[in-house]
Amino acid sequence: MELILKQDVEHLGFKDDLVNVKNGYGRNYLIPRGLAHMATPSAKKVLTENLKQRAHKEKEVIDTANKTADALKALELKIPAKTGAGDKLFGSVTTIDLAAAIEKQGHAIDKKFIKIQGGTVKRTGTANAHIRLHRDVVVDFPFEVVAEAK
């Protein structure tokens, strides 16, 4: 079944991508949730026309994403967290905590575009995250988790 995605779907594609999926996945999941619609010949023509018109605007968005990526690469972030014995944390540092810490530095990034390697951070020290600012711009963002001052 050939579909056109209405929004980004993880592990499948990005908005306005033409994808082939199994019939059940398309009919029972993607279409009812409003994530995709059928790729009829007329819908494909409309899609190609929209993509042509959007190409110029896309360049500006990519330039903005690259500027944000350069700013993030220059940023050294330390996230304070409560610790127990040794370097083990009470709880963990997640994408929510990382997004909030980055926002305090002046860069608003949605938590769903951040992936921390290993899922969550449960010990103090350095960690790495992948931040997707655009489909073509992904930043490797190292950060440090430090013990909170008591």
N, C-alpha and C positions, 0 to 999 in steps of 0.2 A: 504494500500500500504506500503510495507516494503522498506525502503531506508537506505543507509549508508551515513552519513553526511561527507562532505569534509572539513568543517570548523565549528566552534562553531556557533550555532544558539540560540539566546536568547529565553528562555522559552521552548526550545525543547530538546537540547542536545549539547554534545561536539563533536569535531572532532572524526571521526571513531566510533561513536555510531551507533548502529542498532536501528532505530526508526520505529514505525508504525504511519502513518499519513493518513488523508483522501485523497482520490484520487485527488481531485481538488487542494488541497494545494501542494501536491507533484508534480503533472504534470504542474500546472500553475505558481507556485512560486519557489519552491526549485530547481527543475531540470533546468529550463531555466536560473536561476541566478547562476548556478554552485555551489550551496550550498550542493547538494546531488546527488547521482546516485542510480540507481536501485540495489536492493540487490538480485542479481541472485545467484544461488548455487555456481558458480565459483567465483563470487565477494566475497561471504562470506568466501570461503576457503582462498583466497588471504588476506582478512582482518585478519583472525585468525593467519595466518603465520606472517603477518606484526606486529601484536600485540605481538606475542611471541618474535620476534626479538627486538622490541622496549622496552620491559619490563625492561631490564637492563639500557638503556639510560634514561628511565623515572625516575628511582630511583635517578639518578644524578640531574635531573631537579627539582625533589621534594626537594632534599637536598638544592639546591641553593635557591629555593623559601622559604624554612623554614628559611634560614639564612637572607634573605631579610626581611621576616616577623618579625624576632627578632629585626633587626635593625630598622624597622618602629615602633615597639612597644616602643622602647627606645627613639624615636624621639618626641620632644615636638615642635609643629609647631604653629606659630602665623602668621596669614595672615592679613596684614594691608589693610584697605579699607576706602574709603571716606564715611563719615557719615553726616547725616543731624541733625535735632533736635532729641535729645535723643539718642537712640541706633539704629535708623533705617539707613540702608545703602542707598547710591545712587547706584542703580543697585543691583547686588547680587553677591555672591561668588558661582561659579559653579565648576564642575569637571575640567574644563580647568584651572581655577585659582589654584585649589588644586594640579593638576598634575604639573603645573609650579613651585609651591612652593616646592613640594617634589623633583623635579629635581634639584632645587638650592641646596638642601641638599645632592645631590649625588646619588639619586635613580631614575632611569628613569622608569616611569610607564605610560603606555598608558591611556589616559582619559577614554577610553571605558571600562576599567576594574575597574573604580571607580564609586561607587554609593553613593551619599550623601543622608542621611535619610531626607525625605521631599523634595527632588529634588534640591532645591537651598537654600542658606542661605541668609536671608534678614535683619538680625539683628546682632549686635555684641554679642559676648559671645561664649560659647563652642558649638560645633556641632560634629556629628559623621558620619563617612563614612565607607563603606565596600569596601575593596580593594581585588580583586581576582587576586592572583599571579599565581595560577595554579588551575586546576579543584578541587583539594583536599585541597588547601591552601587558606583560606580567612581570612583576618585580619580586625578586628574592629579598626579603626583609629580615635581617638579623636583629634580634632584640635580646635584652638581658633581664632576667628575673632576679631581683635582689630581696634580701630579708628586710622586712619592715622594721624601722627603728622603734624600739620599745620604750 
